[in-house]
Amino acid sequence: MMRSSSGVLTAAVLVAAFALPEPLSPDAQSVQVEPPRIAVTMVYRGSALHVTAPVSAGASVAIVLQGEERDLALKRKGKVLGLIWMNVGDVSFEGVPDVYLLRTSAPFVDLAHPTVLRELGLGFGALGRGGAALDPDLLGELARLKARDHLWDVAEGTVTLEPAGDGVTMAVADFYLPAKAPPGEYSVRVYTFEEGVGSLAGETQVRVSRAGVAALITTLALHHGLLYGVLAVVVAAGAGLLTGVVFGLGGGKGH
């Protein structure tokens, strides 16, 4: 009887041990993004995003907002006969993101060794895969083109670290997703660095999708080409008639 009671007690202790939830570490808590969904309408001019994430106190932080990766083909320009700028060839990049916005709490080079940063996919030099994407000069030209449209950007010292108690710090960063950023899934990744070691502390997604008239036009263009063409002709004709009426009225007032 004693042996049976002892066995039951042991089983109860084991069940309790597995049933009790373990305290959440900063890494186990979710990254919060506001807003989590963005609707692209006809009057859309871009959207501000606010990111917060709990991290270990004392750690440096890097937060990345990254779009979908695509293969990209561009024309390379050069001088012909030393006089005229013309297209002199094609340049292909494999697996480069539409958008790459990086925010850090400290100077980028102080986060970790360049090899560590590259392995984590941080920095322009770590983007792309294979082919011309590995050429630093060509990748630098691509980065300048993307930066001109505010699609690629690195802003150092823009992540704020706010003490939250119990060995946890709240990392806070703001992003601006420009109107040229295409619809799709965007990842928000939070990395922490301590003594040169970097790790992924949390990740979430932001969905950007067309809505209203913008969504209707896209659907027609992709799935109902004939109807889209007819409507385009009707709209163009209507715009032409309206222009004629306006200028006709203006001409009448001049006499």
N, C-alpha and C positions, 0 to 999 in steps of 0.2 A: 504493500500500500504506500509506504514511504517512497519507494522507487518510482511508482506511478505519479505521485504528487510532484516529485522532483522533476520528472520529465515534462509534466504540464507546465510547471513554473518556467523551466528553461525555454519551452516553446513560446510561452507568452512574452518572455523577455525579448526573444528574437523577433517576434512579430511586431512588438512595440518599437524595436530599434529600426526596422525597415519602414514602419508606418510613419514615424515622426519625421517631418520635413527638416532637411538640413538648412541652416541659415544661408540666404542667398549671398553669393559673392557679387562684387560689382560687375564681373563679366557675365553673370547669368541674367542680369536684368536687361530689359529691352531698351533699344535706342528709340527715342521719340522724335518724330518729325511733324511739323505743322506748316502747311496742311499736308496730309498723307496722299491726297489726290488733287490733281490740278486739271481743270476743264479749259480747253483751248477753244475760245469762241472767235467770232469775227472781229471783235474789238480787243483781243488778247494782246497784251504788251509785255509779257514776262511775269514772273512770280517770285516773291520772296519766300524763302524757306528758313525755318528756325529749328535747329537741331539741339537736343539735349541728351546726354548719356552719362550714367554714373560710372566712374572709373576709380581705380585705386589711388589713394592720396599719395602725392609725391611723384606720380608718373607724368611724363610729357605725353602729349596727345596729338594725333593727326587724324583729321576727319576728311573723307573723300566722298564727293558726290559724282557718280560716274554713270554715263549713259551706255547704251548697247554698243557692242563692238562690231565693226563692219570692215569689209575690205574696201579700199579707197583707191581710185585711179585718177591721177592728175597729169596735166600737161606741164612739162618742164620748159622754161623759157631760157633763152640765151641769145647772145649777140651773133648775128650772121655777118661774116666779113668785117667784124668789128664795128659795124654801123647800126644795124637794125635789130631790135629785139623781136624774136619770133619763137614759136614753139619748136623746140629742137629734139623732143622725145617724150616718152611716157614714163611716169613714175608710179609705181604701185606700192601701196602700204597694206599690210595684212593685219586684221584684228585691232584696228585703232578705234577708240571710243568716240562717239559723237560729242560727248561732253565729258570734261575732266576738270573738276574744281576741287582744289586741295586747300585745306585750312590747317594751320599748326599752332600749337601753343608756344613754340620756341623756334629759333632759326632752324631751317630744314636740315642743314649740314650737322647740327648739334644733336639731332634725334638719335642717330645711330651711324654705323659705318655704311658707306655707299653700297656695299654688297648686301647688307641687311635690308636697306631701303629698296634696292632693286628686286630682291627676292619677294618682298611684300607687295611689289607692284606700285611703289610710290615714286612720284616724280616723272617728268616727261620722258626721261631716258629709259624708263622701264616699260613704256607703252609699246604696243605693237608686237608682232611676232613674225620673224623671218623676213627675207628679202630686203627691200630698201628701208623697211622700218628700223633696221638695226644700224643704218648709216646715220651717225650723229648729225652730220651737216644737213641731210635731207629731212631728218626728224625735226631739227631746229627750224627749218623753213616751214614745215607743216605746223609746228607749234606757234610760229608767228602768225600764220594765216588764221589759225583757230583763235588765237588771243585777240586778233583784230575784231572778231565777232563775239568776243567775251564767252567763247565756248570752252576754252582751256585757260586755266588761271591757277596760280599758286600765291596764296596770301599768308605770309609768315606772321606769327604772333597775334593771330586773330581769333584763336580759341581761348575763351575765358574759363578759368578753373575756379569754381566756387566751392569752398568747404561745405560738406553736407553732414559731417559727424561720423563716428564709428569707422574711421579709416577710409571713408568714401568721399570723393570729390565729384562735383557735377561739372562736366565739360559742356560748354555752350558755344555754339557757332551759328553764324548767319550766312546764308547763300542767296544769290540771285540767279534764277534760271532765266536766261534771255528768251525773247520771243522766237529766235531762230533755232532754239533747241527743239528737235523733232519729238513727236509723240512716242511713247514707249515706256518701258520699265527702267527706272533709275535706281541704282543701289546707293545706299548711304552706309559707309563702313567706318568704324571707329577703331583706331589702333593706339595702343599704349606702349611706351618705351621706358624701361628702367635699366640703368647701368648698361646701355647699349643693346639690350635685348628687346625686340619688338614682337608684339602679338596682336591678333585680332580680338578686340574686346566686345564687339557687338556689330550687328548689321540689320538693316531693314530696307524696305523698298518704297519708292514713290512712283505713283502711276500718273502719267501725263496722257490725256486722251482728248480728242476733239469732241465738241458738244454743239448742239443746236444746228444752225445753218452750216457751220464749218463741217460738222460730221455728215450732214446730208450731202453736201457737195462732194466730199471724199467718197462716200458710198456710191453715188451716181457715177463718178469718174472711174471707179475701180470695177463696179459690177453692172452698170447700166450705161455703157458707153454711148449707145445710140440716143437714148433719152437725154444724156448729158450734153451731147452735141447739139441736139435740137434746142434745148433750153439755152445753151450758150449763144446760138444764132438769134433766138428770140430776144434775149437780154441785150445783145449787141445792136439789134435793129431798134429796140425800144430806146436805147441810149442815143442812137443816131437821130431818131425822130424828136426826142426831147431836146437835144442840142439844137436841131433845126428850128424848133418852135421858139426856144429862148433867144437865139440869135435873130430870128425873124421879128420877134417883138422888139428887140433892141434896135433893129434896123428901122422899124416903123417909127420909133420915137425920134430918130435922127432927122426925119424929113419935116 
